[in-house]
């Protein structure tokens, strides 16, 4: 499997004169400009929803470490019960922004994740760090791989096995479907899929409601710690350095509060850079987000996989080459157009989109590279890519680079309606 390529020009840094005027030449100088009122955030108290997952870390740490104050805002993280609750509060305006599923924002944009709303992706919060967990009952039956699962599914009536993900257009649904289909299992015909909020995954598996699930950390590690399941696949093995959660909001909110959107993005971007700066910072982050206010679990359940230390619950231990990353010199954070387009190809593949969308046009509308560029300039010393496309090779050997999304969506043997 080839390593994803990132066409970043590491020497190409934003300068204020090129984009925003001389006030942005010196990182931090914008604070005095905002204080003078010319660029002040329109809204200074910003409510940002999150689900109890390790990858909410940049939002939480932006508030805990005071990066929000640096940019003239107060960020209030608000803990939500489910992705459906995040969607409803985000679209109603009860939340200003959210740690949110990439596919949910695109689904809302096209009206397949709820009523249509024009949405905005301000930045990517993390790459990697999700997994597919299978139950110990399957392990006891000798099923520990996708190939073994294929045989077990084929031996039972369709729908005998149930798998959970977190939302119909979620990243987790797409990773689960991709992994099952790569093994020759039709996720809509051969097995049953259900939606379960992330913090409820472990308990539902414990009482036997499903044979497997796809979710973010720490709920895969928690299944191992609680001795109810094992990691069958990491999502970074499905797509190395895949996009995961994003900082999402409504397009109308950005239009009404462009300075606040920039300030929010800058604060979270700086927090992401701080987390990735050292293992000690990651350990501190794990301690913070483990508390009752956030994930409400043991720090050690979070810390190991944050550091890239994996144990799959079957006796295999390794240092992952593609662990959860939050910044990585800006490669993680940039809202790549091709990333958004990929989710559209999968929504089309599985029949969630009935018509072929204008992939690039939708991505350009949702992924606010303009706001991100301004925020990156405000933070300082963050490189930007030459264009919004990147290339990766996925688990099935297919190369995704955004160049021909319609052909890519149509190229899969397994898709809506069965085999092609």
Buried (B, 14 or more C-beta within 10 A) or exposed (E): EEEBEBEBEEEEBBEBEEBBEEBBBEBEBBBEBBEEEEBBBEBBEBBBBBBBBBBBBBBBBBBBBEBBBBBBBBBBBBBBEBBBBBBBBBBEEEBBBBBBBBBBBBBBBBEBBBEEBEBBBBBBBBBBBBBBBBBBEBBEEEBBBBEBBBEBBEEEEEEEBBBBBBBBBBBBBBBBBBBBBBBBBBBBEBBBBEBBBBBBBBEBBBEEBBBBBBBBBBBBBBBBBBEBBBBBBBBBBBBBBBBBBBBBBBBBBBEEBBBBBBBBBBBBBBBBBBBBEEEEBBBBBBEBBBEEEBBEBBBEBBBBBBBBEBBBBBEEEEEBEBBBBBBBBBBBBBBBBBBBBBBBBBBBBBEBBEEEBEBBEBBBBBBBBEBBBBBBBBBBEBBBBEEBBBBBBBBBEBEBBBEEBBEBBBEBEBBBEEEE
